[in-house]
Amino acid sequence: MRACRVGLVGAGGVAQRHARVLTGFEDVELLGVTDVARDAAEALAGTHGARAFADVDELLAAGPDAVYVCVPPFAHGPVEEAVIAAGVPMFVEKPVAVDLETAERIADLVERRQLLTAVGHHWRYLHVVEQARELLVDRPVRMVNGAWLDKVPPVAWWARRDHSGGPVVEQAAHVLDLIRALVGEATEVTAYGDGTPPPVDGADIDSVTAATLRFDGGAVGTLAAACVLTWKHRAGLEILADGLALSLAEDGLTVRDADGERHLPADPDGARAAVDRAFVDAVRGVGDDVRVPYAEALRTQRLALAVAESARTGRSVSLPTGPAARPRTAVADATPAGVTVDA
């Protein structure tokens, strides 16, 4: 079987990481790279002996077996539409969009085409996540507290709400996705932002956001997001069940129960490789371990944007539930489709 030919859309830091992982697989060939910054595309392509393409259409015309979409949140939409129209399996980096309308539209196109997709929520591939799931299998979760306390990343678009979606959408989406995986679906959120942007030119995002969440299984929780530090302080979650406390982060899981406390280390680099390995195996037809297809990532997008919307309006936001989780009609102008703002 010939190598899986992969094209990259985007040449930033995340695309560079995927390129390093993918070119380390013996059954993958990096076909080429395209980016709005031609110099960046040429540099990344040259590093891995690939070709720089002028645009997405030229890349698709070269016949890739799969395409990675590694663009900033505000740039999602047109790229995915082109890839879907070409019928090429697609890996999309999170967050899948800056808004819900774009994500819903892409999800609908993916469903109609029955396209193979994956989204880069690599935390799902941490071994300790499966260990946490096993510990919780017969214990209902009572409470979950998630946090992403960090700095402003050094990219110009990040501190602008219409470009990144803000810290909850761009950073804390990893935590919210893990909360969904281990606790279940949130039905209502109430959030508050401080209304003060970080001291970065052009910033209009909240520096800190605090939210409360209610889940369909009866659990309650919180989320804290902040970008006021000069270091990454903490990113992870704590889960409480009857007689059990779990503290989970990218670097490990701490368990406390009647037997005492123990720490299980994690392998974040291994998880970043595993998410790519699973997608490539699915494209090649030799594996079936894509844990976050686009439709699943859409649910996390809805939750993140519900938190952001509640912080913006100061009102609670209800989320759709049920197997399909179809959007309900919003009751306020400027409310994203798929959520309902409670008066």
Phi and psi restraints in degrees (value plus and minus 20) as a CYANA .aco file:
   2 ARG   PHI     -91.2   -51.2
   2 ARG   PSI     146.1   186.1
   3 ALA   PHI     -85.5   -45.5
   3 ALA   PSI     131.1   171.1
   4 CYS   PHI     -98.7   -58.7
   4 CYS   PSI      98.8   138.8
   5 ARG   PHI    -109.1   -69.1
   5 ARG   PSI      95.8   135.8
   6 VAL   PHI    -133.0   -93.0
   6 VAL   PSI     114.9   154.9
   7 GLY   PHI    -128.6   -88.6
   7 GLY   PSI     124.3   164.3
   8 LEU   PHI    -131.6   -91.6
   8 LEU   PSI     109.7   149.7
   9 VAL   PHI    -127.0   -87.0
   9 VAL   PSI      90.3   130.3
  10 GLY   PHI      93.0   133.0
  10 GLY   PSI     124.2   164.2
  11 ALA   PHI    -154.9  -114.9
  11 ALA   PSI       1.4    41.4
  12 GLY   PHI     -99.6   -59.6
  12 GLY   PSI    -184.2  -144.2
  13 GLY   PHI     -80.1   -40.1
  13 GLY   PSI     -62.5   -22.5
  14 VAL   PHI     -87.9   -47.9
  14 VAL   PSI     -62.2   -22.2
  15 ALA   PHI     -82.2   -42.2
  15 ALA   PSI     -58.9   -18.9
  16 GLN   PHI     -82.2   -42.2
  16 GLN   PSI     -59.9   -19.9
  17 ARG   PHI     -83.8   -43.8
  17 ARG   PSI     -65.8   -25.8
  18 HIS   PHI     -82.4   -42.4
  18 HIS   PSI     -59.1   -19.1
  19 ALA   PHI     -81.0   -41.0
  19 ALA   PSI     -62.8   -22.8
  20 ARG   PHI     -82.0   -42.0
  20 ARG   PSI     -64.0   -24.0
  21 VAL   PHI     -86.3   -46.3
  21 VAL   PSI     -69.9   -29.9
  22 LEU   PHI     -83.0   -43.0
  22 LEU   PSI     -60.8   -20.8
  23 THR   PHI     -93.0   -53.0
  23 THR   PSI     -29.7    10.3
  24 GLY   PHI    -104.0   -64.0
  24 GLY   PSI     -29.0    11.0
  25 PHE   PHI    -108.7   -68.7
  25 PHE   PSI     111.5   151.5
  26 GLU   PHI     -87.7   -47.7
  26 GLU   PSI     -43.0    -3.0
  27 ASP   PHI    -120.9   -80.9
  27 ASP   PSI      -0.3    39.7
  28 VAL   PHI    -145.8  -105.8
  28 VAL   PSI     117.4   157.4
  29 GLU   PHI    -139.4   -99.4
  29 GLU   PSI     104.2   144.2
  30 LEU   PHI     -96.9   -56.9
  30 LEU   PSI      85.3   125.3
  31 LEU   PHI     -89.2   -49.2
  31 LEU   PSI     -65.7   -25.7
  32 GLY   PHI     158.9   198.9
  32 GLY   PSI     155.4   195.4
  33 VAL   PHI    -155.4  -115.4
  33 VAL   PSI     120.9   160.9
  34 THR   PHI    -152.6  -112.6
  34 THR   PSI     126.2   166.2
  35 ASP   PHI    -176.2  -136.2
  35 ASP   PSI     131.0   171.0
  36 VAL   PHI     -82.5   -42.5
  36 VAL   PSI     -45.2    -5.2
  37 ALA   PHI    -113.6   -73.6
  37 ALA   PSI      79.0   119.0
  38 ARG   PHI     -76.6   -36.6
  38 ARG   PSI     -60.4   -20.4
  39 ASP   PHI     -80.8   -40.8
  39 ASP   PSI     -59.7   -19.7
  40 ALA   PHI     -85.9   -45.9
  40 ALA   PSI     -61.5   -21.5
  41 ALA   PHI     -83.0   -43.0
  41 ALA   PSI     -63.6   -23.6
  42 GLU   PHI     -85.5   -45.5
  42 GLU   PSI     -58.2   -18.2
  43 ALA   PHI     -86.3   -46.3
  43 ALA   PSI     -65.8   -25.8
  44 LEU   PHI     -88.0   -48.0
  44 LEU   PSI     -64.3   -24.3
  45 ALA   PHI     -80.9   -40.9
  45 ALA   PSI     -63.3   -23.3
  46 GLY   PHI     -83.3   -43.3
  46 GLY   PSI     -55.4   -15.4
  47 THR   PHI     -80.0   -40.0
  47 THR   PSI     -53.1   -13.1
  48 HIS   PHI    -134.3   -94.3
  48 HIS   PSI      -2.0    38.0
  49 GLY   PHI      45.7    85.7
  49 GLY   PSI      10.1    50.1
  50 ALA   PHI    -127.8   -87.8
  50 ALA   PSI    -194.8  -154.8
  51 ARG   PHI    -130.6   -90.6
  51 ARG   PSI     123.0   163.0
  52 ALA   PHI    -111.7   -71.7
  52 ALA   PSI     108.6   148.6
  53 PHE   PHI    -125.1   -85.1
  53 PHE   PSI     130.5   170.5
  54 ALA   PHI     -87.7   -47.7
  54 ALA   PSI     -57.2   -17.2
  55 ASP   PHI    -179.2  -139.2
  55 ASP   PSI    -199.3  -159.3
  56 VAL   PHI     -84.3   -44.3
  56 VAL   PSI     -60.8   -20.8
  57 ASP   PHI     -81.1   -41.1
  57 ASP   PSI     -61.0   -21.0
  58 GLU   PHI     -87.2   -47.2
  58 GLU   PSI     -58.5   -18.5
  59 LEU   PHI     -82.3   -42.3
  59 LEU   PSI     -66.2   -26.2
  60 LEU   PHI     -85.5   -45.5
  60 LEU   PSI     -54.4   -14.4
  61 ALA   PHI     -85.0   -45.0
  61 ALA   PSI     -40.8    -0.8
  62 ALA   PHI     -98.1   -58.1
  62 ALA   PSI     -26.8    13.2
  63 GLY   PHI      59.6    99.6
  63 GLY   PSI      28.2    68.2
  64 PRO   PHI     -88.0   -48.0
  64 PRO   PSI     132.6   172.6
  65 ASP   PHI    -103.0   -63.0
  65 ASP   PSI     -42.1    -2.1
  66 ALA   PHI    -177.7  -137.7
  66 ALA   PSI     134.5   174.5
  67 VAL   PHI    -149.8  -109.8
  67 VAL   PSI     114.8   154.8
  68 TYR   PHI    -119.9   -79.9
  68 TYR   PSI     107.5   147.5
  69 VAL   PHI    -123.8   -83.8
  69 VAL   PSI      82.9   122.9
  70 CYS   PHI    -141.3  -101.3
  70 CYS   PSI      48.6    88.6
  71 VAL   PHI    -137.8   -97.8
  71 VAL   PSI     141.9   181.9
  72 PRO   PHI     -81.1   -41.1
  72 PRO   PSI     138.6   178.6
  73 PRO   PHI     -71.7   -31.7
  73 PRO   PSI     -61.5   -21.5
  74 PHE   PHI     -91.0   -51.0
  74 PHE   PSI     -35.3     4.7
  75 ALA   PHI    -113.8   -73.8
  75 ALA   PSI     -22.0    18.0
  76 HIS   PHI     -91.8   -51.8
  76 HIS   PSI     131.8   171.8
  77 GLY   PHI     106.3   146.3
  77 GLY   PSI     -98.4   -58.4
  78 PRO   PHI     -79.6   -39.6
  78 PRO   PSI     -58.5   -18.5
  79 VAL   PHI     -83.7   -43.7
  79 VAL   PSI     -69.7   -29.7
  80 GLU   PHI     -80.9   -40.9
  80 GLU   PSI     -59.4   -19.4
  81 GLU   PHI     -80.8   -40.8
  81 GLU   PSI     -60.5   -20.5
  82 ALA   PHI     -86.8   -46.8
  82 ALA   PSI     -62.3   -22.3
  83 VAL   PHI     -85.9   -45.9
  83 VAL   PSI     -62.7   -22.7
  84 ILE   PHI     -83.6   -43.6
  84 ILE   PSI     -63.3   -23.3
  85 ALA   PHI     -79.7   -39.7
  85 ALA   PSI     -51.8   -11.8
  86 ALA   PHI    -101.9   -61.9
  86 ALA   PSI     -29.4    10.6
  87 GLY   PHI      51.2    91.2
  87 GLY   PSI       8.9    48.9
  88 VAL   PHI    -119.4   -79.4
  88 VAL   PSI     110.6   150.6
  89 PRO   PHI     -71.6   -31.6
  89 PRO   PSI     123.4   163.4
  90 MET   PHI    -155.6  -115.6
  90 MET   PSI     109.3   149.3
  91 PHE   PHI    -127.5   -87.5
  91 PHE   PSI     105.8   145.8
  92 VAL   PHI    -137.2   -97.2
  92 VAL   PSI     110.4   150.4
  93 GLU   PHI     -96.9   -56.9
  93 GLU   PSI     128.7   168.7
  94 LYS   PHI    -102.7   -62.7
  94 LYS   PSI     136.1   176.1
  95 PRO   PHI     -89.5   -49.5
  95 PRO   PSI     133.6   173.6
  96 VAL   PHI     -93.7   -53.7
  96 VAL   PSI     -31.2     8.8
  97 ALA   PHI    -191.2  -151.2
  97 ALA   PSI     151.8   191.8
  98 VAL   PHI    -110.4   -70.4
  98 VAL   PSI     -33.8     6.2
  99 ASP   PHI    -157.3  -117.3
  99 ASP   PSI     154.8   194.8
 100 LEU   PHI    -107.9   -67.9
 100 LEU   PSI     -53.1   -13.1
 101 GLU   PHI     -78.3   -38.3
 101 GLU   PSI     -65.2   -25.2
 102 THR   PHI     -83.2   -43.2
 102 THR   PSI     -66.2   -26.2
 103 ALA   PHI     -82.6   -42.6
 103 ALA   PSI     -61.6   -21.6
 104 GLU   PHI     -83.7   -43.7
 104 GLU   PSI     -60.6   -20.6
 105 ARG   PHI     -85.0   -45.0
 105 ARG   PSI     -64.6   -24.6
 106 ILE   PHI     -85.8   -45.8
 106 ILE   PSI     -61.3   -21.3
 107 ALA   PHI     -80.5   -40.5
 107 ALA   PSI     -59.6   -19.6
 108 ASP   PHI     -85.2   -45.2
 108 ASP   PSI     -62.0   -22.0
 109 LEU   PHI     -84.5   -44.5
 109 LEU   PSI     -61.6   -21.6
 110 VAL   PHI     -81.5   -41.5
 110 VAL   PSI     -63.7   -23.7
 111 GLU   PHI     -84.6   -44.6
 111 GLU   PSI     -63.1   -23.1
 112 ARG   PHI     -83.3   -43.3
 112 ARG   PSI     -58.3   -18.3
 113 ARG   PHI    -104.7   -64.7
 113 ARG   PSI     -32.9     7.1
 114 GLN   PHI      33.9    73.9
 114 GLN   PSI      27.8    67.8
 115 LEU   PHI    -106.1   -66.1
 115 LEU   PSI     120.6   160.6
 116 LEU   PHI     -90.7   -50.7
 116 LEU   PSI     105.9   145.9
 117 THR   PHI    -158.0  -118.0
 117 THR   PSI     141.5   181.5
 118 ALA   PHI    -170.9  -130.9
 118 ALA   PSI     131.3   171.3
 119 VAL   PHI    -145.0  -105.0
 119 VAL   PSI     126.2   166.2
 120 GLY   PHI     -97.2   -57.2
 120 GLY   PSI      23.8    63.8
 121 HIS   PHI    -104.2   -64.2
 121 HIS   PSI      55.1    95.1
 122 HIS   PHI     -90.4   -50.4
 122 HIS   PSI     -34.9     5.1
 123 TRP   PHI     -79.5   -39.5
 123 TRP   PSI     -47.1    -7.1
 124 ARG   PHI     -81.0   -41.0
 124 ARG   PSI     -38.4     1.6
 125 TYR   PHI    -118.3   -78.3
 125 TYR   PSI     -14.4    25.6
 126 LEU   PHI     -89.6   -49.6
 126 LEU   PSI     110.4   150.4
 127 HIS   PHI     -79.3   -39.3
 127 HIS   PSI     -52.8   -12.8
 128 VAL   PHI     -89.5   -49.5
 128 VAL   PSI     -41.2    -1.2
 129 VAL   PHI     -86.8   -46.8
 129 VAL   PSI     -61.8   -21.8
 130 GLU   PHI     -86.4   -46.4
 130 GLU   PSI     -56.2   -16.2
 131 GLN   PHI     -86.0   -46.0
 131 GLN   PSI     -59.2   -19.2
 132 ALA   PHI     -83.7   -43.7
 132 ALA   PSI     -61.9   -21.9
 133 ARG   PHI     -80.8   -40.8
 133 ARG   PSI     -61.2   -21.2
 134 GLU   PHI     -84.8   -44.8
 134 GLU   PSI     -58.7   -18.7
 135 LEU   PHI     -87.0   -47.0
 135 LEU   PSI     -46.9    -6.9
 136 LEU   PHI    -115.1   -75.1
 136 LEU   PSI     -22.8    17.2
 137 VAL   PHI     -79.5   -39.5
 137 VAL   PSI     -53.2   -13.2
 138 ASP   PHI    -137.5   -97.5
 138 ASP   PSI       0.1    40.1
 139 ARG   PHI    -151.7  -111.7
 139 ARG   PSI      92.5   132.5
 140 PRO   PHI     -85.4   -45.4
 140 PRO   PSI     116.7   156.7
 141 VAL   PHI     -90.9   -50.9
 141 VAL   PSI     114.0   154.0
 142 ARG   PHI    -118.0   -78.0
 142 ARG   PSI     -59.6   -19.6
 143 MET   PHI    -171.5  -131.5
 143 MET   PSI     126.2   166.2
 144 VAL   PHI    -156.4  -116.4
 144 VAL   PSI     116.1   156.1
 145 ASN   PHI    -145.5  -105.5
 145 ASN   PSI      97.1   137.1
 146 GLY   PHI    -131.0   -91.0
 146 GLY   PSI     132.4   172.4
 147 ALA   PHI    -171.6  -131.6
 147 ALA   PSI     123.9   163.9
 148 TRP   PHI    -155.7  -115.7
 148 TRP   PSI      81.4   121.4
 149 LEU   PHI    -134.7   -94.7
 149 LEU   PSI      91.5   131.5
 150 ASP   PHI    -170.2  -130.2
 150 ASP   PSI    -186.0  -146.0
 151 LYS   PHI    -128.8   -88.8
 151 LYS   PSI     155.0   195.0
 152 VAL   PHI    -101.7   -61.7
 152 VAL   PSI     100.6   140.6
 153 PRO   PHI     -81.5   -41.5
 153 PRO   PSI     132.7   172.7
 154 PRO   PHI    -103.9   -63.9
 154 PRO   PSI      33.8    73.8
 155 VAL   PHI    -149.4  -109.4
 155 VAL   PSI     119.1   159.1
 156 ALA   PHI     -82.6   -42.6
 156 ALA   PSI     -53.1   -13.1
 157 TRP   PHI     -98.1   -58.1
 157 TRP   PSI     -36.9     3.1
 158 TRP   PHI     -85.1   -45.1
 158 TRP   PSI     -57.2   -17.2
 159 ALA   PHI    -103.7   -63.7
 159 ALA   PSI     -16.0    24.0
 160 ARG   PHI    -123.2   -83.2
 160 ARG   PSI     104.6   144.6
 161 ARG   PHI     -77.4   -37.4
 161 ARG   PSI     -61.2   -21.2
 162 ASP   PHI     -97.1   -57.1
 162 ASP   PSI     -25.0    15.0
 163 HIS   PHI    -126.1   -86.1
 163 HIS   PSI     -53.1   -13.1
 164 SER   PHI    -136.3   -96.3
 164 SER   PSI     -44.0    -4.0
 165 GLY   PHI      69.1   109.1
 165 GLY   PSI     -31.3     8.7
 166 GLY   PHI      75.9   115.9
 166 GLY   PSI     152.1   192.1
 167 PRO   PHI     -78.5   -38.5
 167 PRO   PSI     -56.7   -16.7
 168 VAL   PHI     -84.4   -44.4
 168 VAL   PSI     -63.9   -23.9
 169 VAL   PHI     -96.3   -56.3
 169 VAL   PSI     -63.0   -23.0
 170 GLU   PHI    -106.2   -66.2
 170 GLU   PSI     -56.9   -16.9
 171 GLN   PHI    -124.0   -84.0
 171 GLN   PSI     -77.3   -37.3
 172 ALA   PHI     -90.1   -50.1
 172 ALA   PSI     -24.1    15.9
 173 ALA   PHI     -77.5   -37.5
 173 ALA   PSI     -53.5   -13.5
 174 HIS   PHI     -80.3   -40.3
 174 HIS   PSI     -65.6   -25.6
 175 VAL   PHI     -86.3   -46.3
 175 VAL   PSI     -64.1   -24.1
 176 LEU   PHI     -83.2   -43.2
 176 LEU   PSI     -57.3   -17.3
 177 ASP   PHI     -84.5   -44.5
 177 ASP   PSI     -60.7   -20.7
 178 LEU   PHI     -89.0   -49.0
 178 LEU   PSI     -57.0   -17.0
 179 ILE   PHI     -80.1   -40.1
 179 ILE   PSI     -64.4   -24.4
 180 ARG   PHI     -82.2   -42.2
 180 ARG   PSI     -60.4   -20.4
 181 ALA   PHI     -86.0   -46.0
 181 ALA   PSI     -54.8   -14.8
 182 LEU   PHI    -122.5   -82.5
 182 LEU   PSI     -45.4    -5.4
 183 VAL   PHI    -129.5   -89.5
 183 VAL   PSI     -57.2   -17.2
 184 GLY   PHI     101.9   141.9
 184 GLY   PSI    -187.5  -147.5
 185 GLU   PHI    -105.9   -65.9
 185 GLU   PSI     115.3   155.3
 186 ALA   PHI     -99.0   -59.0
 186 ALA   PSI     120.6   160.6
 187 THR   PHI    -126.5   -86.5
 187 THR   PSI     -41.1    -1.1
 188 GLU   PHI    -175.3  -135.3
 188 GLU   PSI     121.0   161.0
 189 VAL   PHI    -153.6  -113.6
 189 VAL   PSI     127.6   167.6
 190 THR   PHI    -153.0  -113.0
 190 THR   PSI     104.6   144.6
 191 ALA   PHI    -156.6  -116.6
 191 ALA   PSI     136.4   176.4
 192 TYR   PHI    -157.0  -117.0
 192 TYR   PSI     116.2   156.2
 193 GLY   PHI    -128.6   -88.6
 193 GLY   PSI     140.1   180.1
 194 ASP   PHI    -101.7   -61.7
 194 ASP   PSI     -29.6    10.4
 195 GLY   PHI      52.3    92.3
 195 GLY   PSI     -12.2    27.8
 196 THR   PHI    -139.1   -99.1
 196 THR   PSI      98.2   138.2
 197 PRO   PHI     -94.7   -54.7
 197 PRO   PSI     138.3   178.3
 198 PRO   PHI     -87.9   -47.9
 198 PRO   PSI     139.5   179.5
 199 PRO   PHI     -96.0   -56.0
 199 PRO   PSI      47.4    87.4
 200 VAL   PHI    -149.2  -109.2
 200 VAL   PSI     119.2   159.2
 201 ASP   PHI     -75.2   -35.2
 201 ASP   PSI     108.6   148.6
 202 GLY   PHI      58.6    98.6
 202 GLY   PSI     -16.2    23.8
 203 ALA   PHI     -89.7   -49.7
 203 ALA   PSI     117.1   157.1
 204 ASP   PHI    -158.2  -118.2
 204 ASP   PSI      -3.4    36.6
 205 ILE   PHI    -110.5   -70.5
 205 ILE   PSI     142.6   182.6
 206 ASP   PHI     -92.5   -52.5
 206 ASP   PSI     119.5   159.5
 207 SER   PHI     -92.3   -52.3
 207 SER   PSI     -54.6   -14.6
 208 VAL   PHI    -158.2  -118.2
 208 VAL   PSI     128.0   168.0
 209 THR   PHI    -157.9  -117.9
 209 THR   PSI     116.3   156.3
 210 ALA   PHI    -146.0  -106.0
 210 ALA   PSI     115.2   155.2
 211 ALA   PHI    -157.3  -117.3
 211 ALA   PSI     130.4   170.4
 212 THR   PHI    -133.1   -93.1
 212 THR   PSI     126.7   166.7
 213 LEU   PHI    -152.1  -112.1
 213 LEU   PSI     126.1   166.1
 214 ARG   PHI    -142.1  -102.1
 214 ARG   PSI     117.2   157.2
 215 PHE   PHI    -133.2   -93.2
 215 PHE   PSI     135.6   175.6
 216 ASP   PHI     -87.4   -47.4
 216 ASP   PSI     -38.7     1.3
 217 GLY   PHI    -107.9   -67.9
 217 GLY   PSI     -20.1    19.9
 218 GLY   PHI      84.5   124.5
 218 GLY   PSI     -32.5     7.5
 219 ALA   PHI     -92.3   -52.3
 219 ALA   PSI     138.8   178.8
 220 VAL   PHI    -143.8  -103.8
 220 VAL   PSI     142.4   182.4
 221 GLY   PHI    -183.0  -143.0
 221 GLY   PSI     158.2   198.2
 222 THR   PHI    -156.8  -116.8
 222 THR   PSI     139.3   179.3
 223 LEU   PHI    -157.9  -117.9
 223 LEU   PSI     113.1   153.1
 224 ALA   PHI    -141.7  -101.7
 224 ALA   PSI     109.9   149.9
 225 ALA   PHI    -150.3  -110.3
 225 ALA   PSI     116.6   156.6
 226 ALA   PHI    -170.9  -130.9
 226 ALA   PSI     127.1   167.1
 227 CYS   PHI    -154.1  -114.1
 227 CYS   PSI      22.4    62.4
 228 VAL   PHI    -124.8   -84.8
 228 VAL   PSI     -19.0    21.0
 229 LEU   PHI    -119.0   -79.0
 229 LEU   PSI     156.9   196.9
 230 THR   PHI    -132.1   -92.1
 230 THR   PSI      -5.6    34.4
 231 TRP   PHI    -170.1  -130.1
 231 TRP   PSI     143.2   183.2
 232 LYS   PHI    -104.9   -64.9
 232 LYS   PSI      88.7   128.7
 233 HIS   PHI    -105.1   -65.1
 233 HIS   PSI     -69.5   -29.5
 234 ARG   PHI    -180.6  -140.6
 234 ARG   PSI     119.7   159.7
 235 ALA   PHI    -165.7  -125.7
 235 ALA   PSI      93.6   133.6
 236 GLY   PHI     147.5   187.5
 236 GLY   PSI    -182.8  -142.8
 237 LEU   PHI    -169.3  -129.3
 237 LEU   PSI     138.7   178.7
 238 GLU   PHI    -141.4  -101.4
 238 GLU   PSI     115.3   155.3
 239 ILE   PHI    -142.9  -102.9
 239 ILE   PSI     113.5   153.5
 240 LEU   PHI    -135.5   -95.5
 240 LEU   PSI     108.1   148.1
 241 ALA   PHI    -149.3  -109.3
 241 ALA   PSI     156.3   196.3
 242 ASP   PHI     -80.1   -40.1
 242 ASP   PSI      94.9   134.9
 243 GLY   PHI      49.8    89.8
 243 GLY   PSI      -1.3    38.7
 244 LEU   PHI    -165.6  -125.6
 244 LEU   PSI     112.8   152.8
 245 ALA   PHI    -148.6  -108.6
 245 ALA   PSI     107.5   147.5
 246 LEU   PHI    -139.2   -99.2
 246 LEU   PSI     115.3   155.3
 247 SER   PHI    -142.1  -102.1
 247 SER   PSI      93.8   133.8
 248 LEU   PHI    -141.3  -101.3
 248 LEU   PSI     109.1   149.1
 249 ALA   PHI    -160.9  -120.9
 249 ALA   PSI     157.6   197.6
 250 GLU   PHI     -85.0   -45.0
 250 GLU   PSI     -42.4    -2.4
 251 ASP   PHI    -118.9   -78.9
 251 ASP   PSI     -20.3    19.7
 252 GLY   PHI     141.2   181.2
 252 GLY   PSI     155.6   195.6
 253 LEU   PHI    -145.9  -105.9
 253 LEU   PSI     106.8   146.8
 254 THR   PHI    -126.3   -86.3
 254 THR   PSI     108.0   148.0
 255 VAL   PHI    -136.0   -96.0
 255 VAL   PSI     112.9   152.9
 256 ARG   PHI    -150.5  -110.5
 256 ARG   PSI     101.4   141.4
 257 ASP   PHI    -167.6  -127.6
 257 ASP   PSI    -181.0  -141.0
 258 ALA   PHI     -83.4   -43.4
 258 ALA   PSI     -40.9    -0.9
 259 ASP   PHI    -107.2   -67.2
 259 ASP   PSI     -20.1    19.9
 260 GLY   PHI      88.6   128.6
 260 GLY   PSI    -177.8  -137.8
 261 GLU   PHI    -135.5   -95.5
 261 GLU   PSI     119.1   159.1
 262 ARG   PHI    -165.5  -125.5
 262 ARG   PSI     130.6   170.6
 263 HIS   PHI    -137.8   -97.8
 263 HIS   PSI     111.9   151.9
 264 LEU   PHI    -133.5   -93.5
 264 LEU   PSI      95.5   135.5
 265 PRO   PHI     -90.6   -50.6
 265 PRO   PSI     134.2   174.2
 266 ALA   PHI    -135.9   -95.9
 266 ALA   PSI     151.1   191.1
 267 ASP   PHI    -149.0  -109.0
 267 ASP   PSI      64.5   104.5
 268 PRO   PHI     -82.6   -42.6
 268 PRO   PSI     -56.2   -16.2
 269 ASP   PHI     -85.8   -45.8
 269 ASP   PSI     -57.6   -17.6
 270 GLY   PHI     -83.4   -43.4
 270 GLY   PSI     -57.2   -17.2
 271 ALA   PHI     -87.5   -47.5
 271 ALA   PSI     -58.3   -18.3
 272 ARG   PHI     -85.5   -45.5
 272 ARG   PSI     -54.4   -14.4
 273 ALA   PHI     -94.9   -54.9
 273 ALA   PSI     -56.6   -16.6
 274 ALA   PHI     -85.5   -45.5
 274 ALA   PSI     -55.9   -15.9
 275 VAL   PHI     -86.0   -46.0
 275 VAL   PSI     -55.6   -15.6
 276 ASP   PHI     -93.2   -53.2
 276 ASP   PSI     -60.6   -20.6
 277 ARG   PHI     -81.7   -41.7
 277 ARG   PSI     -62.1   -22.1
 278 ALA   PHI     -84.1   -44.1
 278 ALA   PSI     -60.8   -20.8
 279 PHE   PHI     -88.1   -48.1
 279 PHE   PSI     -65.5   -25.5
 280 VAL   PHI     -81.2   -41.2
 280 VAL   PSI     -62.5   -22.5
 281 ASP   PHI     -81.8   -41.8
 281 ASP   PSI     -58.8   -18.8
 282 ALA   PHI     -86.1   -46.1
 282 ALA   PSI     -61.1   -21.1
 283 VAL   PHI     -82.4   -42.4
 283 VAL   PSI     -60.0   -20.0
 284 ARG   PHI     -98.3   -58.3
 284 ARG   PSI     -30.6     9.4
 285 GLY   PHI      58.5    98.5
 285 GLY   PSI       2.4    42.4
 286 VAL   PHI    -136.6   -96.6
 286 VAL   PSI     -12.3    27.7
 287 GLY   PHI    -176.4  -136.4
 287 GLY   PSI     143.0   183.0
 288 ASP   PHI    -167.0  -127.0
 288 ASP   PSI      43.0    83.0
 289 ASP   PHI    -149.6  -109.6
 289 ASP   PSI      13.7    53.7
 290 VAL   PHI     -96.7   -56.7
 290 VAL   PSI      90.0   130.0
 291 ARG   PHI    -108.6   -68.6
 291 ARG   PSI     -41.9    -1.9
 292 VAL   PHI    -152.7  -112.7
 292 VAL   PSI      62.0   102.0
 293 PRO   PHI     -90.0   -50.0
 293 PRO   PSI     153.7   193.7
 294 TYR   PHI     -78.2   -38.2
 294 TYR   PSI     -60.7   -20.7
 295 ALA   PHI     -81.4   -41.4
 295 ALA   PSI     -54.6   -14.6
 296 GLU   PHI     -92.6   -52.6
 296 GLU   PSI     -60.7   -20.7
 297 ALA   PHI     -83.8   -43.8
 297 ALA   PSI     -50.2   -10.2
 298 LEU   PHI     -80.4   -40.4
 298 LEU   PSI     -57.2   -17.2
 299 ARG   PHI     -84.1   -44.1
 299 ARG   PSI     -59.3   -19.3
 300 THR   PHI     -87.3   -47.3
 300 THR   PSI     -59.2   -19.2
 301 GLN   PHI     -80.0   -40.0
 301 GLN   PSI     -63.3   -23.3
 302 ARG   PHI     -79.6   -39.6
 302 ARG   PSI     -63.0   -23.0
 303 LEU   PHI     -86.6   -46.6
 303 LEU   PSI     -65.9   -25.9
 304 ALA   PHI     -80.7   -40.7
 304 ALA   PSI     -63.0   -23.0
 305 LEU   PHI     -92.5   -52.5
 305 LEU   PSI     -47.6    -7.6
 306 ALA   PHI     -85.5   -45.5
 306 ALA   PSI     -61.2   -21.2
 307 VAL   PHI     -82.8   -42.8
 307 VAL   PSI     -65.8   -25.8
 308 ALA   PHI     -83.0   -43.0
 308 ALA   PSI     -59.7   -19.7
 309 GLU   PHI     -87.5   -47.5
 309 GLU   PSI     -61.0   -21.0
 310 SER   PHI     -83.4   -43.4
 310 SER   PSI     -60.4   -20.4
 311 ALA   PHI     -84.6   -44.6
 311 ALA   PSI     -54.8   -14.8
 312 ARG   PHI     -92.0   -52.0
 312 ARG   PSI     -59.8   -19.8
 313 THR   PHI    -115.9   -75.9
 313 THR   PSI     -40.3    -0.3
 314 GLY   PHI      56.6    96.6
 314 GLY   PSI      -4.9    35.1
 315 ARG   PHI    -143.0  -103.0
 315 ARG   PSI     135.3   175.3
 316 SER   PHI     -87.1   -47.1
 316 SER   PSI     130.9   170.9
 317 VAL   PHI    -145.6  -105.6
 317 VAL   PSI     107.8   147.8
 318 SER   PHI    -115.6   -75.6
 318 SER   PSI     122.2   162.2
 319 LEU   PHI    -129.7   -89.7
 319 LEU   PSI     130.9   170.9
 320 PRO   PHI     -87.4   -47.4
 320 PRO   PSI     128.8   168.8
 321 THR   PHI    -148.5  -108.5
 321 THR   PSI     159.9   199.9
 322 GLY   PHI      77.5   117.5
 322 GLY   PSI     148.6   188.6
 323 PRO   PHI     -76.7   -36.7
 323 PRO   PSI     -60.3   -20.3
 324 ALA   PHI    -109.9   -69.9
 324 ALA   PSI     -45.0    -5.0
 325 ALA   PHI      29.3    69.3
 325 ALA   PSI      29.5    69.5
 326 ARG   PHI     -91.9   -51.9
 326 ARG   PSI     127.5   167.5
 327 PRO   PHI     -82.0   -42.0
 327 PRO   PSI     126.0   166.0
 328 ARG   PHI    -124.4   -84.4
 328 ARG   PSI     139.7   179.7
 329 THR   PHI     -86.6   -46.6
 329 THR   PSI     109.8   149.8
 330 ALA   PHI     -95.0   -55.0
 330 ALA   PSI     130.9   170.9
 331 VAL   PHI    -124.3   -84.3
 331 VAL   PSI     -18.9    21.1
 332 ALA   PHI    -156.4  -116.4
 332 ALA   PSI     122.9   162.9
 333 ASP   PHI     -79.5   -39.5
 333 ASP   PSI     126.3   166.3
 334 ALA   PHI      53.6    93.6
 334 ALA   PSI     -13.9    26.1
 335 THR   PHI    -106.5   -66.5
 335 THR   PSI     111.3   151.3
 336 PRO   PHI     -80.9   -40.9
 336 PRO   PSI     123.5   163.5
 337 ALA   PHI     -79.9   -39.9
 337 ALA   PSI     123.4   163.4
 338 GLY   PHI      79.1   119.1
 338 GLY   PSI     -27.1    12.9
 339 VAL   PHI    -151.9  -111.9
 339 VAL   PSI     137.2   177.2
 340 THR   PHI    -145.5  -105.5
 340 THR   PSI     104.2   144.2
 341 VAL   PHI    -105.8   -65.8
 341 VAL   PSI     106.2   146.2
 342 ASP   PHI    -107.9   -67.9
 342 ASP   PSI     114.2   154.2
